[in-house]
């Protein structure tokens, strides 16, 4: 996912001007939860700047009871 996205962005940027004819550059940034820091070095190898950030909300602040109950079980990481 992240490698494909970085490659696609690169192909559409000024760094690939010969083919893209784009005048726009880019900076790859990834937001990583503190618990995932130990396994995030691959992003640096792909050219991303890693920014460690906690979850931007607290489950208890969600107004919908249904969402409060289900978000902690969603996907691979729940609310993170």
PyMOL Python script that loads the backbone (N, CA, C, O; Angstrom):
from pymol import cmd

cmd.read_pdbstr("""\
ATOM      1  N   UNK A   1       0.781  -1.189   0.000  1.00  0.00           N
ATOM      2  CA  UNK A   1       0.000   0.000   0.000  1.00  0.00           C
ATOM      3  C   UNK A   1       0.836   1.272   0.000  1.00  0.00           C
ATOM      4  O   UNK A   1       0.725   2.084  -0.918  1.00  0.00           O
ATOM      5  N   UNK A   2       1.684   1.456   1.035  1.00  0.00           N
ATOM      6  CA  UNK A   2       2.470   2.688   1.159  1.00  0.00           C
ATOM      7  C   UNK A   2       3.507   2.802   0.049  1.00  0.00           C
ATOM      8  O   UNK A   2       3.776   3.899  -0.441  1.00  0.00           O
ATOM      9  N   UNK A   3       4.091   1.672  -0.351  1.00  0.00           N
ATOM     10  CA  UNK A   3       5.093   1.698  -1.422  1.00  0.00           C
ATOM     11  C   UNK A   3       4.444   2.041  -2.762  1.00  0.00           C
ATOM     12  O   UNK A   3       5.005   2.810  -3.543  1.00  0.00           O
ATOM     13  N   UNK A   4       3.283   1.483  -3.025  1.00  0.00           N
ATOM     14  CA  UNK A   4       2.571   1.758  -4.271  1.00  0.00           C
ATOM     15  C   UNK A   4       2.146   3.225  -4.321  1.00  0.00           C
ATOM     16  O   UNK A   4       2.265   3.873  -5.361  1.00  0.00           O
ATOM     17  N   UNK A   5       1.651   3.747  -3.201  1.00  0.00           N
ATOM     18  CA  UNK A   5       1.255   5.145  -3.146  1.00  0.00           C
ATOM     19  C   UNK A   5       2.455   6.055  -3.395  1.00  0.00           C
ATOM     20  O   UNK A   5       2.355   7.002  -4.176  1.00  0.00           O
ATOM     21  N   UNK A   6       3.591   5.784  -2.744  1.00  0.00           N
ATOM     22  CA  UNK A   6       4.797   6.606  -2.926  1.00  0.00           C
ATOM     23  C   UNK A   6       5.253   6.571  -4.382  1.00  0.00           C
ATOM     24  O   UNK A   6       5.628   7.601  -4.944  1.00  0.00           O
ATOM     25  N   UNK A   7       5.222   5.406  -4.981  1.00  0.00           N
ATOM     26  CA  UNK A   7       5.642   5.273  -6.379  1.00  0.00           C
ATOM     27  C   UNK A   7       4.710   6.065  -7.309  1.00  0.00           C
ATOM     28  O   UNK A   7       5.169   6.755  -8.219  1.00  0.00           O
ATOM     29  N   UNK A   8       3.429   5.959  -7.075  1.00  0.00           N
ATOM     30  CA  UNK A   8       2.448   6.677  -7.893  1.00  0.00           C
ATOM     31  C   UNK A   8       2.626   8.191  -7.763  1.00  0.00           C
ATOM     32  O   UNK A   8       2.578   8.917  -8.756  1.00  0.00           O
ATOM     33  N   UNK A   9       2.829   8.654  -6.543  1.00  0.00           N
ATOM     34  CA  UNK A   9       3.043  10.088  -6.320  1.00  0.00           C
ATOM     35  C   UNK A   9       4.308  10.538  -7.043  1.00  0.00           C
ATOM     36  O   UNK A   9       4.326  11.585  -7.691  1.00  0.00           O
ATOM     37  N   UNK A  10       5.364   9.735  -6.925  1.00  0.00           N
ATOM     38  CA  UNK A  10       6.629  10.068  -7.587  1.00  0.00           C
ATOM     39  C   UNK A  10       6.438  10.187  -9.109  1.00  0.00           C
ATOM     40  O   UNK A  10       6.922  11.133  -9.730  1.00  0.00           O
ATOM     41  N   UNK A  11       5.743   9.236  -9.684  1.00  0.00           N
ATOM     42  CA  UNK A  11       5.539   9.243 -11.133  1.00  0.00           C
ATOM     43  C   UNK A  11       4.768  10.473 -11.608  1.00  0.00           C
ATOM     44  O   UNK A  11       4.904  10.894 -12.757  1.00  0.00           O
ATOM     45  N   UNK A  12       3.962  11.042 -10.720  1.00  0.00           N
ATOM     46  CA  UNK A  12       3.141  12.197 -11.087  1.00  0.00           C
ATOM     47  C   UNK A  12       3.755  13.525 -10.664  1.00  0.00           C
ATOM     48  O   UNK A  12       3.075  14.551 -10.682  1.00  0.00           O
ATOM     49  N   UNK A  13       5.032  13.521 -10.283  1.00  0.00           N
ATOM     50  CA  UNK A  13       5.655  14.727  -9.743  1.00  0.00           C
ATOM     51  C   UNK A  13       6.723  15.302 -10.672  1.00  0.00           C
ATOM     52  O   UNK A  13       7.047  14.721 -11.708  1.00  0.00           O
ATOM     53  N   UNK A  14       7.256  16.444 -10.279  1.00  0.00           N
ATOM     54  CA  UNK A  14       8.324  17.094 -11.037  1.00  0.00           C
ATOM     55  C   UNK A  14       9.587  16.234 -11.064  1.00  0.00           C
ATOM     56  O   UNK A  14      10.411  16.373 -11.969  1.00  0.00           O
ATOM     57  N   UNK A  15       9.743  15.359 -10.093  1.00  0.00           N
ATOM     58  CA  UNK A  15      10.917  14.473 -10.055  1.00  0.00           C
ATOM     59  C   UNK A  15      10.917  13.484 -11.211  1.00  0.00           C
ATOM     60  O   UNK A  15      11.929  12.844 -11.493  1.00  0.00           O
ATOM     61  N   UNK A  16       9.794  13.367 -11.864  1.00  0.00           N
ATOM     62  CA  UNK A  16       9.651  12.522 -13.049  1.00  0.00           C
ATOM     63  C   UNK A  16       9.140  13.392 -14.203  1.00  0.00           C
ATOM     64  O   UNK A  16       8.291  12.968 -14.987  1.00  0.00           O
ATOM     65  N   UNK A  17       9.666  14.602 -14.292  1.00  0.00           N
ATOM     66  CA  UNK A  17       9.158  15.608 -15.230  1.00  0.00           C
ATOM     67  C   UNK A  17       9.133  15.126 -16.678  1.00  0.00           C
ATOM     68  O   UNK A  17       8.211  15.454 -17.424  1.00  0.00           O
ATOM     69  N   UNK A  18      10.136  14.356 -17.076  1.00  0.00           N
ATOM     70  CA  UNK A  18      10.206  13.897 -18.466  1.00  0.00           C
ATOM     71  C   UNK A  18       8.926  13.186 -18.892  1.00  0.00           C
ATOM     72  O   UNK A  18       8.490  13.316 -20.036  1.00  0.00           O
ATOM     73  N   UNK A  19       8.333  12.444 -17.981  1.00  0.00           N
ATOM     74  CA  UNK A  19       7.089  11.741 -18.307  1.00  0.00           C
ATOM     75  C   UNK A  19       5.846  12.462 -17.776  1.00  0.00           C
ATOM     76  O   UNK A  19       4.811  12.498 -18.442  1.00  0.00           O
ATOM     77  N   UNK A  20       5.956  13.032 -16.576  1.00  0.00           N
ATOM     78  CA  UNK A  20       4.752  13.591 -15.946  1.00  0.00           C
ATOM     79  C   UNK A  20       4.421  15.005 -16.403  1.00  0.00           C
ATOM     80  O   UNK A  20       3.255  15.401 -16.408  1.00  0.00           O
ATOM     81  N   UNK A  21       5.435  15.763 -16.784  1.00  0.00           N
ATOM     82  CA  UNK A  21       5.274  17.184 -17.148  1.00  0.00           C
ATOM     83  C   UNK A  21       4.683  17.993 -15.983  1.00  0.00           C
ATOM     84  O   UNK A  21       4.127  19.073 -16.181  1.00  0.00           O
ATOM     85  N   UNK A  22       4.814  17.454 -14.779  1.00  0.00           N
ATOM     86  CA  UNK A  22       4.286  18.126 -13.596  1.00  0.00           C
ATOM     87  C   UNK A  22       5.320  19.090 -13.035  1.00  0.00           C
ATOM     88  O   UNK A  22       6.523  18.837 -13.108  1.00  0.00           O
ATOM     89  N   UNK A  23       4.844  20.195 -12.476  1.00  0.00           N
ATOM     90  CA  UNK A  23       5.715  21.169 -11.831  1.00  0.00           C
ATOM     91  C   UNK A  23       5.621  21.064 -10.305  1.00  0.00           C
ATOM     92  O   UNK A  23       6.167  21.902  -9.588  1.00  0.00           O
ATOM     93  N   UNK A  24       4.937  20.046  -9.821  1.00  0.00           N
ATOM     94  CA  UNK A  24       4.688  19.910  -8.389  1.00  0.00           C
ATOM     95  C   UNK A  24       5.576  18.840  -7.767  1.00  0.00           C
ATOM     96  O   UNK A  24       5.740  17.750  -8.316  1.00  0.00           O
ATOM     97  N   UNK A  25       6.145  19.171  -6.614  1.00  0.00           N
ATOM     98  CA  UNK A  25       6.961  18.240  -5.860  1.00  0.00           C
ATOM     99  C   UNK A  25       6.104  17.642  -4.739  1.00  0.00           C
ATOM    100  O   UNK A  25       4.907  17.921  -4.661  1.00  0.00           O
ATOM    101  N   UNK A  26       6.687  16.851  -3.904  1.00  0.00           N
ATOM    102  CA  UNK A  26       5.948  16.209  -2.832  1.00  0.00           C
ATOM    103  C   UNK A  26       6.846  15.920  -1.639  1.00  0.00           C
ATOM    104  O   UNK A  26       8.072  15.946  -1.739  1.00  0.00           O
ATOM    105  N   UNK A  27       6.208  15.646  -0.516  1.00  0.00           N
ATOM    106  CA  UNK A  27       6.877  15.163   0.678  1.00  0.00           C
ATOM    107  C   UNK A  27       5.993  14.065   1.241  1.00  0.00           C
ATOM    108  O   UNK A  27       4.808  14.285   1.490  1.00  0.00           O
ATOM    109  N   UNK A  28       6.557  12.895   1.441  1.00  0.00           N
ATOM    110  CA  UNK A  28       5.809  11.766   1.975  1.00  0.00           C
ATOM    111  C   UNK A  28       5.858  11.810   3.493  1.00  0.00           C
ATOM    112  O   UNK A  28       6.937  11.821   4.086  1.00  0.00           O
ATOM    113  N   UNK A  29       4.697  11.835   4.116  1.00  0.00           N
ATOM    114  CA  UNK A  29       4.597  11.884   5.575  1.00  0.00           C
ATOM    115  C   UNK A  29       3.665  10.772   6.028  1.00  0.00           C
ATOM    116  O   UNK A  29       2.609  10.554   5.434  1.00  0.00           O
ATOM    117  N   UNK A  30       4.061  10.073   7.081  1.00  0.00           N
ATOM    118  CA  UNK A  30       3.210   9.026   7.643  1.00  0.00           C
ATOM    119  C   UNK A  30       3.027   9.304   9.134  1.00  0.00           C
ATOM    120  O   UNK A  30       3.989   9.596   9.845  1.00  0.00           O
ATOM    121  N   UNK A  31       1.792   9.211   9.591  1.00  0.00           N
ATOM    122  CA  UNK A  31       1.481   9.353  11.010  1.00  0.00           C
ATOM    123  C   UNK A  31       1.423   7.955  11.604  1.00  0.00           C
ATOM    124  O   UNK A  31       0.665   7.104  11.137  1.00  0.00           O
ATOM    125  N   UNK A  32       2.226   7.721  12.637  1.00  0.00           N
ATOM    126  CA  UNK A  32       2.340   6.398  13.249  1.00  0.00           C
ATOM    127  C   UNK A  32       1.962   6.493  14.718  1.00  0.00           C
ATOM    128  O   UNK A  32       2.427   7.381  15.433  1.00  0.00           O
ATOM    129  N   UNK A  33       1.124   5.581  15.158  1.00  0.00           N
ATOM    130  CA  UNK A  33       0.750   5.520  16.570  1.00  0.00           C
ATOM    131  C   UNK A  33       1.986   5.100  17.375  1.00  0.00           C
ATOM    132  O   UNK A  33       2.784   4.291  16.901  1.00  0.00           O
ATOM    133  N   UNK A  34       2.152   5.646  18.593  1.00  0.00           N
ATOM    134  CA  UNK A  34       3.322   5.295  19.405  1.00  0.00           C
ATOM    135  C   UNK A  34       3.528   3.787  19.587  1.00  0.00           C
ATOM    136  O   UNK A  34       4.667   3.326  19.652  1.00  0.00           O
ATOM    137  N   UNK A  35       2.447   3.021  19.668  1.00  0.00           N
ATOM    138  CA  UNK A  35       2.566   1.567  19.820  1.00  0.00           C
ATOM    139  C   UNK A  35       3.154   0.895  18.579  1.00  0.00           C
ATOM    140  O   UNK A  35       3.689  -0.211  18.666  1.00  0.00           O
ATOM    141  N   UNK A  36       3.056   1.555  17.430  1.00  0.00           N
ATOM    142  CA  UNK A  36       3.530   0.974  16.171  1.00  0.00           C
ATOM    143  C   UNK A  36       4.929   1.447  15.791  1.00  0.00           C
ATOM    144  O   UNK A  36       5.453   1.036  14.756  1.00  0.00           O
ATOM    145  N   UNK A  37       5.539   2.298  16.605  1.00  0.00           N
ATOM    146  CA  UNK A  37       6.868   2.831  16.276  1.00  0.00           C
ATOM    147  C   UNK A  37       7.898   1.736  16.003  1.00  0.00           C
ATOM    148  O   UNK A  37       8.665   1.862  15.049  1.00  0.00           O
ATOM    149  N   UNK A  38       7.945   0.667  16.802  1.00  0.00           N
ATOM    150  CA  UNK A  38       8.971  -0.355  16.565  1.00  0.00           C
ATOM    151  C   UNK A  38       8.917  -1.012  15.177  1.00  0.00           C
ATOM    152  O   UNK A  38       9.924  -1.542  14.707  1.00  0.00           O
ATOM    153  N   UNK A  39       7.780  -0.981  14.538  1.00  0.00           N
ATOM    154  CA  UNK A  39       7.669  -1.640  13.226  1.00  0.00           C
ATOM    155  C   UNK A  39       7.461  -0.641  12.083  1.00  0.00           C
ATOM    156  O   UNK A  39       6.960  -1.015  11.023  1.00  0.00           O
ATOM    157  N   UNK A  40       7.840   0.620  12.287  1.00  0.00           N
ATOM    158  CA  UNK A  40       7.566   1.630  11.266  1.00  0.00           C
ATOM    159  C   UNK A  40       8.791   2.054  10.451  1.00  0.00           C
ATOM    160  O   UNK A  40       8.686   2.941   9.604  1.00  0.00           O
ATOM    161  N   UNK A  41       9.941   1.438  10.693  1.00  0.00           N
ATOM    162  CA  UNK A  41      11.156   1.825   9.965  1.00  0.00           C
ATOM    163  C   UNK A  41      11.033   1.650   8.455  1.00  0.00           C
ATOM    164  O   UNK A  41      11.697   2.355   7.694  1.00  0.00           O
ATOM    165  N   UNK A  42      10.212   0.740   8.026  1.00  0.00           N
ATOM    166  CA  UNK A  42      10.031   0.507   6.587  1.00  0.00           C
ATOM    167  C   UNK A  42       9.576   1.777   5.881  1.00  0.00           C
ATOM    168  O   UNK A  42       9.924   2.003   4.722  1.00  0.00           O
ATOM    169  N   UNK A  43       8.797   2.609   6.575  1.00  0.00           N
ATOM    170  CA  UNK A  43       8.334   3.854   5.961  1.00  0.00           C
ATOM    171  C   UNK A  43       9.506   4.777   5.642  1.00  0.00           C
ATOM    172  O   UNK A  43       9.528   5.428   4.597  1.00  0.00           O
ATOM    173  N   UNK A  44      10.476   4.827   6.548  1.00  0.00           N
ATOM    174  CA  UNK A  44      11.664   5.643   6.299  1.00  0.00           C
ATOM    175  C   UNK A  44      12.423   5.128   5.084  1.00  0.00           C
ATOM    176  O   UNK A  44      12.905   5.910   4.264  1.00  0.00           O
ATOM    177  N   UNK A  45      12.523   3.822   4.975  1.00  0.00           N
ATOM    178  CA  UNK A  45      13.198   3.213   3.821  1.00  0.00           C
ATOM    179  C   UNK A  45      12.483   3.553   2.514  1.00  0.00           C
ATOM    180  O   UNK A  45      13.107   3.596   1.454  1.00  0.00           O
ATOM    181  N   UNK A  46      11.184   3.793   2.591  1.00  0.00           N
ATOM    182  CA  UNK A  46      10.398   4.145   1.409  1.00  0.00           C
ATOM    183  C   UNK A  46      10.413   5.647   1.129  1.00  0.00           C
ATOM    184  O   UNK A  46       9.841   6.103   0.139  1.00  0.00           O
ATOM    185  N   UNK A  47      11.074   6.419   2.007  1.00  0.00           N
ATOM    186  CA  UNK A  47      11.177   7.861   1.789  1.00  0.00           C
ATOM    187  C   UNK A  47      10.194   8.702   2.566  1.00  0.00           C
ATOM    188  O   UNK A  47      10.117   9.912   2.356  1.00  0.00           O
ATOM    189  N   UNK A  48       9.442   8.090   3.453  1.00  0.00           N
ATOM    190  CA  UNK A  48       8.469   8.821   4.258  1.00  0.00           C
ATOM    191  C   UNK A  48       9.136   9.469   5.468  1.00  0.00           C
ATOM    192  O   UNK A  48      10.101   8.937   6.016  1.00  0.00           O
ATOM    193  N   UNK A  49       8.614  10.618   5.875  1.00  0.00           N
ATOM    194  CA  UNK A  49       8.976  11.225   7.154  1.00  0.00           C
ATOM    195  C   UNK A  49       7.996  10.652   8.169  1.00  0.00           C
ATOM    196  O   UNK A  49       6.784  10.737   7.975  1.00  0.00           O
ATOM    197  N   UNK A  50       8.502  10.075   9.237  1.00  0.00           N
ATOM    198  CA  UNK A  50       7.647   9.472  10.253  1.00  0.00           C
ATOM    199  C   UNK A  50       7.321  10.499  11.325  1.00  0.00           C
ATOM    200  O   UNK A  50       8.214  11.134  11.886  1.00  0.00           O
ATOM    201  N   UNK A  51       6.047  10.653  11.601  1.00  0.00           N
ATOM    202  CA  UNK A  51       5.591  11.517  12.687  1.00  0.00           C
ATOM    203  C   UNK A  51       4.781  10.664  13.660  1.00  0.00           C
ATOM    204  O   UNK A  51       3.750  10.099  13.297  1.00  0.00           O
ATOM    205  N   UNK A  52       5.255  10.580  14.880  1.00  0.00           N
ATOM    206  CA  UNK A  52       4.592   9.778  15.903  1.00  0.00           C
ATOM    207  C   UNK A  52       3.453  10.603  16.501  1.00  0.00           C
ATOM    208  O   UNK A  52       3.671  11.705  17.006  1.00  0.00           O
ATOM    209  N   UNK A  53       2.261  10.069  16.440  1.00  0.00           N
ATOM    210  CA  UNK A  53       1.075  10.773  16.953  1.00  0.00           C
ATOM    211  C   UNK A  53       0.155   9.778  17.660  1.00  0.00           C
ATOM    212  O   UNK A  53      -0.021   8.648  17.205  1.00  0.00           O
ATOM    213  N   UNK A  54      -0.417  10.202  18.752  1.00  0.00           N
ATOM    214  CA  UNK A  54      -1.390   9.388  19.463  1.00  0.00           C
ATOM    215  C   UNK A  54      -2.725   9.458  18.726  1.00  0.00           C
ATOM    216  O   UNK A  54      -2.897  10.288  17.833  1.00  0.00           O
ATOM    217  N   UNK A  55      -3.654   8.605  19.088  1.00  0.00           N
ATOM    218  CA  UNK A  55      -4.985   8.626  18.496  1.00  0.00           C
ATOM    219  C   UNK A  55      -5.598  10.010  18.731  1.00  0.00           C
ATOM    220  O   UNK A  55      -5.591  10.497  19.862  1.00  0.00           O
ATOM    221  N   UNK A  56      -6.125  10.647  17.688  1.00  0.00           N
ATOM    222  CA  UNK A  56      -6.581  12.041  17.820  1.00  0.00           C
ATOM    223  C   UNK A  56      -7.930  12.224  18.524  1.00  0.00           C
ATOM    224  O   UNK A  56      -8.458  13.335  18.575  1.00  0.00           O
ATOM    225  N   UNK A  57      -8.477  11.152  19.055  1.00  0.00           N
ATOM    226  CA  UNK A  57      -9.750  11.274  19.781  1.00  0.00           C
ATOM    227  C   UNK A  57      -9.820  10.185  20.842  1.00  0.00           C
ATOM    228  O   UNK A  57      -9.079   9.204  20.792  1.00  0.00           O
ATOM    229  N   UNK A  58     -10.698  10.367  21.779  1.00  0.00           N
ATOM    230  CA  UNK A  58     -10.930   9.367  22.818  1.00  0.00           C
ATOM    231  C   UNK A  58     -12.287   8.722  22.553  1.00  0.00           C
ATOM    232  O   UNK A  58     -13.266   9.412  22.267  1.00  0.00           O
ATOM    233  N   UNK A  59     -12.337   7.404  22.650  1.00  0.00           N
ATOM    234  CA  UNK A  59     -13.574   6.670  22.369  1.00  0.00           C
ATOM    235  C   UNK A  59     -14.713   7.203  23.228  1.00  0.00           C
ATOM    236  O   UNK A  59     -15.842   7.304  22.748  1.00  0.00           O
ATOM    237  N   UNK A  60     -14.450   7.543  24.470  1.00  0.00           N
ATOM    238  CA  UNK A  60     -15.517   8.031  25.364  1.00  0.00           C
ATOM    239  C   UNK A  60     -16.131   9.351  24.884  1.00  0.00           C
ATOM    240  O   UNK A  60     -17.232   9.712  25.300  1.00  0.00           O
ATOM    241  N   UNK A  61     -15.415  10.073  24.003  1.00  0.00           N
ATOM    242  CA  UNK A  61     -15.936  11.341  23.486  1.00  0.00           C
ATOM    243  C   UNK A  61     -16.856  11.164  22.271  1.00  0.00           C
ATOM    244  O   UNK A  61     -17.475  12.129  21.824  1.00  0.00           O
ATOM    245  N   UNK A  62     -16.949   9.959  21.739  1.00  0.00           N
ATOM    246  CA  UNK A  62     -17.827   9.693  20.593  1.00  0.00           C
ATOM    247  C   UNK A  62     -19.272   9.688  21.082  1.00  0.00           C
ATOM    248  O   UNK A  62     -19.597   9.005  22.052  1.00  0.00           O
ATOM    249  N   UNK A  63     -20.129  10.439  20.420  1.00  0.00           N
ATOM    250  CA  UNK A  63     -21.515  10.580  20.866  1.00  0.00           C
ATOM    251  C   UNK A  63     -22.380   9.363  20.541  1.00  0.00           C
ATOM    252  O   UNK A  63     -23.297   9.037  21.294  1.00  0.00           O
ATOM    253  N   UNK A  64     -22.100   8.702  19.442  1.00  0.00           N
ATOM    254  CA  UNK A  64     -22.904   7.546  19.041  1.00  0.00           C
ATOM    255  C   UNK A  64     -22.516   6.316  19.869  1.00  0.00           C
ATOM    256  O   UNK A  64     -21.371   5.868  19.826  1.00  0.00           O
ATOM    257  N   UNK A  65     -23.477   5.778  20.618  1.00  0.00           N
ATOM    258  CA  UNK A  65     -23.217   4.578  21.425  1.00  0.00           C
ATOM    259  C   UNK A  65     -22.783   3.413  20.542  1.00  0.00           C
ATOM    260  O   UNK A  65     -21.847   2.683  20.868  1.00  0.00           O
ATOM    261  N   UNK A  66     -23.479   3.252  19.421  1.00  0.00           N
ATOM    262  CA  UNK A  66     -23.148   2.147  18.511  1.00  0.00           C
ATOM    263  C   UNK A  66     -21.698   2.256  18.049  1.00  0.00           C
ATOM    264  O   UNK A  66     -20.969   1.265  18.076  1.00  0.00           O
ATOM    265  N   UNK A  67     -21.271   3.443  17.626  1.00  0.00           N
ATOM    266  CA  UNK A  67     -19.908   3.633  17.159  1.00  0.00           C
ATOM    267  C   UNK A  67     -18.909   3.436  18.297  1.00  0.00           C
ATOM    268  O   UNK A  67     -17.843   2.854  18.095  1.00  0.00           O
ATOM    269  N   UNK A  68     -19.247   3.916  19.480  1.00  0.00           N
ATOM    270  CA  UNK A  68     -18.372   3.721  20.637  1.00  0.00           C
ATOM    271  C   UNK A  68     -18.101   2.239  20.867  1.00  0.00           C
ATOM    272  O   UNK A  68     -16.966   1.843  21.133  1.00  0.00           O
ATOM    273  N   UNK A  69     -19.135   1.430  20.763  1.00  0.00           N
ATOM    274  CA  UNK A  69     -19.005  -0.008  21.000  1.00  0.00           C
ATOM    275  C   UNK A  69     -18.253  -0.710  19.877  1.00  0.00           C
ATOM    276  O   UNK A  69     -17.493  -1.645  20.130  1.00  0.00           O
ATOM    277  N   UNK A  70     -18.457  -0.271  18.643  1.00  0.00           N
ATOM    278  CA  UNK A  70     -17.921  -1.015  17.507  1.00  0.00           C
ATOM    279  C   UNK A  70     -16.563  -0.536  17.005  1.00  0.00           C
ATOM    280  O   UNK A  70     -15.848  -1.303  16.359  1.00  0.00           O
ATOM    281  N   UNK A  71     -16.192   0.702  17.283  1.00  0.00           N
ATOM    282  CA  UNK A  71     -14.942   1.213  16.725  1.00  0.00           C
ATOM    283  C   UNK A  71     -13.724   0.506  17.330  1.00  0.00           C
ATOM    284  O   UNK A  71     -12.703   0.344  16.663  1.00  0.00           O
ATOM    285  N   UNK A  72     -13.835   0.093  18.578  1.00  0.00           N
ATOM    286  CA  UNK A  72     -12.695  -0.591  19.210  1.00  0.00           C
ATOM    287  C   UNK A  72     -12.476  -1.988  18.634  1.00  0.00           C
ATOM    288  O   UNK A  72     -11.432  -2.600  18.864  1.00  0.00           O
ATOM    289  N   UNK A  73     -13.457  -2.492  17.888  1.00  0.00           N
ATOM    290  CA  UNK A  73     -13.326  -3.817  17.263  1.00  0.00           C
ATOM    291  C   UNK A  73     -13.145  -3.730  15.744  1.00  0.00           C
ATOM    292  O   UNK A  73     -13.084  -4.763  15.077  1.00  0.00           O
ATOM    293  N   UNK A  74     -13.058  -2.524  15.190  1.00  0.00           N
ATOM    294  CA  UNK A  74     -13.036  -2.378  13.739  1.00  0.00           C
ATOM    295  C   UNK A  74     -11.626  -2.542  13.177  1.00  0.00           C
ATOM    296  O   UNK A  74     -10.644  -2.127  13.793  1.00  0.00           O
ATOM    297  N   UNK A  75     -11.548  -3.141  12.021  1.00  0.00           N
ATOM    298  CA  UNK A  75     -10.267  -3.288  11.329  1.00  0.00           C
ATOM    299  C   UNK A  75      -9.226  -4.013  12.157  1.00  0.00           C
ATOM    300  O   UNK A  75      -9.550  -4.756  13.083  1.00  0.00           O
ATOM    301  N   UNK A  76      -7.973  -3.786  11.807  1.00  0.00           N
ATOM    302  CA  UNK A  76      -6.893  -4.469  12.513  1.00  0.00           C
ATOM    303  C   UNK A  76      -6.490  -3.756  13.788  1.00  0.00           C
ATOM    304  O   UNK A  76      -5.904  -4.366  14.682  1.00  0.00           O
ATOM    305  N   UNK A  77      -6.793  -2.483  13.882  1.00  0.00           N
ATOM    306  CA  UNK A  77      -6.229  -1.674  14.975  1.00  0.00           C
ATOM    307  C   UNK A  77      -7.278  -0.996  15.839  1.00  0.00           C
ATOM    308  O   UNK A  77      -6.929  -0.249  16.754  1.00  0.00           O
ATOM    309  N   UNK A  78      -8.549  -1.238  15.572  1.00  0.00           N
ATOM    310  CA  UNK A  78      -9.591  -0.582  16.346  1.00  0.00           C
ATOM    311  C   UNK A  78      -9.539   0.917  16.187  1.00  0.00           C
ATOM    312  O   UNK A  78      -9.393   1.430  15.077  1.00  0.00           O
ATOM    313  N   UNK A  79      -9.660   1.622  17.303  1.00  0.00           N
ATOM    314  CA  UNK A  79      -9.667   3.085  17.222  1.00  0.00           C
ATOM    315  C   UNK A  79      -8.302   3.674  16.927  1.00  0.00           C
ATOM    316  O   UNK A  79      -8.199   4.869  16.652  1.00  0.00           O
ATOM    317  N   UNK A  80      -7.274   2.886  16.975  1.00  0.00           N
ATOM    318  CA  UNK A  80      -5.933   3.393  16.672  1.00  0.00           C
ATOM    319  C   UNK A  80      -5.790   3.480  15.194  1.00  0.00           C
ATOM    320  O   UNK A  80      -4.738   3.883  14.698  1.00  0.00           O
TER     321      UNK A  80
END
""", "prot")
cmd.dss("prot")
cmd.show_as("cartoon", "prot")
cmd.util.cbc("prot")
cmd.orient("prot")
